[in-house]
Amino acid sequence: MKQFVLGTLTVAGLAAAAFGSAAAVNAAPTGPSSVDATIGQLRSQGYQVIVNRVGTAPMSQCTVHAVRPGQTFSRTDSGFPGAGNDIVTSITDKTVYVGVNC
């Protein structure tokens, strides 16, 4: 019985870690908004936005159905201004995918 409980807790913990680590989900706008507003908000937060569009209607008639995290690029070195001799990691680019239905 202890092994079953430990196995269940392990699976639940891994699932929570997988869902909780998605930074773009936290950055996704909440509530209904236009596609342009959603893309603008994500770009203002520093994301490179890639739109996956389904349909041919004008963008004003489209709805956002998903916002998924993409790859984040970073560099770690001591060349960061103000870091002195410390090694610093800085994010150079972050990507998010926006799914749109038209």
N, C-alpha and C positions, 0 to 999 in steps of 0.2 A: 504494500500500500504506500509506503514511503517513497518508493521509486516512482510510482505513478504520479504522486503529488509533485515530486521534484521535477519530473519530466514535463508535467503540465505547466508548472511555474516557469521552467526554462523556455518553453515554447511561447508562453504569454509574454515573457520578458523580451524575447527576440522580436516578436511581432510589434511590441510597443516601441522598441528601439528603431525598427525599420520605418514605422510611420512617424515617429517623433523627430527623426533626423532630417526631414525634408525642409530645408530652409525656404524654398520657394513657396511652399504651402503657406508658411507664415507670412510671406510677402504678398500673397494673392489678395487682391481686393475683395472685400466681403459685400454681400448684397448685390442686387441687380444694378448693372451699369452698362454703358455702351462699350463696344469693343475698343473704340478709340480711347476712351477714358481708361480702360483697363491697361491697354498697352502703354499709354502715356504715364500712368502711375508706376508701372513696373520699370520703365526706362528711367524715370526720375529717381528710382531707388538704385540705379546703377546696373540693371540687368540688360543683357543683349537679348532681345525678344525675337523668337522664331515663331511665326504663325502657321499653324496647320489648319488649313481652311477646307471645309467640305461644302460644296454647293457653289452656285454662280450668282446669287442675289447680291445686290449692292451691300457694302459693308454696314450701312445704316440699318439694314434689316437682319443682320447677323447677331447671334448670341454666343457668349463665351460658355463653353461646356466643360473646359478643363484647363488647369494651370499646373504644369508639371516641372519639376526642377531639371535642369540640365547640368552640364559639367562646369565646375569652377576651376579656374586656373590661378595658381599662386606661385610666388617665388620666395625663396628663403636665402637671404644673404646679409652681409653687413654693410651694403651700399645704401641703405635707407637713410634719408636725410635726418639728422638728429639722433641717430642710433649709436653713434660713437663706434665702439668695438663690439657692441652687442649684435647677435644674429637675430634678425627680425623676419617674420613671414608676412608678406603683403599680398592681397588678392589683386590680380591683374585683370581678370575678366570673369564674369559669371553669366550663365545662360539660363533662360527659362523658356519653356514651350507653352504656347497658348493655343488650345484647341477651339476652333470656331465653327459653328453650324450656320449655314445661310439658306 
